Amino acid sequence: MGKLVAVERDPVDGKDRHNVTGMTASNPPVVYTGTAEFVYSGSMTQGLSDLVRINGVPVAVVTSRSTLLPAEIAPPAGRHSGPTGSGFVPPAPAPQPLSLVITDAPLGTGTPNAAAGSALLTIDGVRVLLDGDPIDTCSGIGAPAGSKVSARGQNLLTCAV
């Protein structure tokens, strides 16, 4: 069975890794610098096809980009802000750093991985993104399993891969 073609606003979900720094609440405070994993929750929003639409919605291609949902980067509730990191390397000191911030950029943009895109379907010579294609999010430093696009914006067109 074929895979659905990704379109504008299709979700991109997964995890990525960032450089972080912060300070504990202990007395005396302990400075922490390392890396941590963060939840990435965004959607395909930039660089979409100008030539092809499915049911009026632009198709996503390998030159398209995703962006984080605005609520995801707002501390302290956003899951892509300093205080919400996990998998700290080196392990974070106890108590957990309270002033933890992400120090690298760009923050929030995702680009299709080199392995993404259909080998059969192209638009103006550019491979079309398909459901489940890998997206390299943010800075991509030592990224864990990574993020993937989920084709949910249309159910009319599939590709045999």
C-alpha positions as CSV (number, residue, x, y, z in Angstrom):
1,M,0.0,0.0,0.0
2,G,1.2,3.5,-0.8
3,K,2.0,6.3,1.6
4,L,0.1,9.6,1.8
5,V,1.7,12.7,0.5
6,A,2.5,15.4,3.1
7,V,1.0,18.9,2.8
8,E,1.1,22.3,4.5
9,R,0.4,22.2,8.2
10,D,0.9,18.4,8.5
11,P,2.4,17.7,12.0
12,V,6.1,17.1,12.7
13,D,6.7,15.3,16.0
14,G,9.7,13.8,17.7
15,K,12.7,14.7,19.8
16,D,15.9,16.6,19.3
17,R,18.9,17.6,21.4
18,H,20.2,21.0,22.4
19,N,23.1,22.6,24.3
20,V,21.8,23.9,27.6
21,T,23.2,25.8,30.6
22,G,21.8,26.7,34.0
23,M,22.3,27.0,37.7
24,T,20.9,25.0,40.6
25,A,19.0,26.5,43.5
26,S,21.5,25.1,46.0
27,N,23.8,27.3,48.2
28,P,26.3,27.8,46.8
29,P,24.7,27.5,43.3
30,V,26.2,24.9,40.9
31,V,26.6,25.9,37.3
32,Y,25.6,23.2,34.8
33,T,26.5,23.0,31.1
34,G,25.6,20.0,28.9
35,T,23.0,18.8,26.4
36,A,19.4,17.6,26.8
37,E,16.6,16.1,24.7
38,F,13.5,18.1,24.0
39,V,10.1,17.3,22.5
40,Y,9.6,18.7,19.0
41,S,6.0,19.4,18.1
42,G,5.6,21.5,14.9
43,S,4.2,21.5,11.4
44,M,5.2,21.9,7.8
45,T,4.9,25.6,7.1
46,Q,7.7,26.9,4.8
47,G,9.0,26.3,1.3
48,L,6.0,24.4,0.1
49,S,5.3,23.7,-3.5
50,D,4.0,26.7,-5.5
51,L,3.0,24.4,-8.4
52,V,1.0,21.6,-6.9
53,R,-1.8,21.5,-4.4
54,I,-4.0,18.7,-3.1
55,N,-7.5,19.8,-2.4
56,G,-6.3,23.4,-2.3
57,V,-3.4,22.7,0.1
58,P,0.3,23.1,-1.0
59,V,2.3,19.9,-1.1
60,A,5.4,19.5,1.1
61,V,8.7,18.7,-0.7
62,V,12.3,18.0,0.5
63,T,13.1,21.7,0.3
64,S,10.2,22.5,2.7
65,R,10.7,23.4,6.4
66,S,8.8,22.8,9.6
67,T,8.4,25.2,12.5
68,L,7.7,24.6,16.2
69,L,4.2,25.4,17.4
70,P,4.4,28.8,19.2
71,A,3.2,27.4,22.6
72,E,6.1,24.8,22.5
73,I,8.9,27.4,23.0
74,A,7.2,29.4,25.8
75,P,8.7,28.6,29.2
76,P,7.9,27.1,31.6
77,A,5.0,25.1,30.0
78,G,6.4,24.8,26.5
79,R,8.0,21.3,25.9
80,H,10.8,22.9,23.8
81,S,12.2,25.3,26.5
82,G,15.1,24.9,28.9
83,P,13.2,23.7,32.0
84,T,11.6,20.7,30.2
85,G,14.7,18.9,29.0
86,S,15.5,15.3,29.7
87,G,18.3,12.8,29.1
88,F,20.9,15.3,30.3
89,V,24.5,14.6,29.3
90,P,26.4,14.8,31.6
91,P,23.7,14.0,34.2
92,A,22.3,17.2,35.7
93,P,23.2,17.9,39.3
94,A,20.6,17.7,42.0
95,P,18.6,19.8,42.6
96,Q,17.6,20.2,38.9
97,P,18.9,23.4,37.4
98,L,16.2,26.1,37.8
99,S,17.5,28.6,35.3
100,L,18.1,26.1,32.5
101,V,18.1,27.7,29.0
102,I,18.8,26.4,25.5
103,T,21.9,28.1,24.2
104,D,22.2,27.0,20.5
105,A,20.3,28.2,17.4
106,P,18.4,28.0,15.2
107,L,15.6,27.0,17.4
108,G,12.4,25.6,15.9
109,T,13.1,24.9,12.3
110,G,13.1,21.4,10.8
111,T,14.5,20.3,7.5
112,P,13.8,17.0,5.7
113,N,16.5,14.4,6.3
114,A,18.6,13.3,3.3
115,A,16.7,10.1,3.3
116,A,13.3,11.8,3.0
117,G,11.2,12.1,0.0
118,S,9.7,9.9,-2.7
119,A,12.0,8.2,-5.2
120,L,9.1,8.1,-7.7
121,L,7.1,11.3,-7.2
122,T,8.7,14.8,-7.8
123,I,7.5,18.3,-8.4
124,D,9.7,20.3,-10.8
125,G,12.5,17.8,-10.0
126,V,12.1,18.0,-6.2
127,R,11.1,14.9,-4.2
128,V,7.7,15.0,-2.5
129,L,7.6,14.3,1.2
130,L,5.6,11.3,2.3
131,D,4.0,10.2,5.6
132,G,6.7,9.1,8.1
133,D,9.6,10.8,6.4
134,P,12.4,11.9,8.8
135,I,12.8,15.5,9.6
136,D,16.0,16.9,11.2
137,T,14.8,19.4,13.7
138,C,16.5,22.5,15.2
139,S,20.2,22.3,15.3
140,G,20.4,18.5,15.1
141,I,23.4,18.2,17.5
142,G,23.6,14.5,18.4
143,A,19.9,14.2,17.7
144,P,18.1,11.1,19.2
145,A,15.6,9.2,17.1
146,G,14.5,12.4,15.5
147,S,11.2,13.7,14.2
148,K,8.8,12.6,11.5
149,V,6.1,14.2,9.4
150,S,2.7,12.7,9.6
151,A,0.5,13.2,6.5
152,R,-2.9,14.1,8.0
153,G,-3.9,17.1,5.8
154,Q,-5.2,15.1,2.9
155,N,-6.4,11.6,2.1
156,L,-6.6,11.8,-1.7
157,L,-3.1,11.1,-3.0
158,T,-0.7,8.3,-2.1
159,C,2.6,7.3,-3.6
160,A,4.1,3.8,-3.9
161,V,7.3,5.3,-2.3
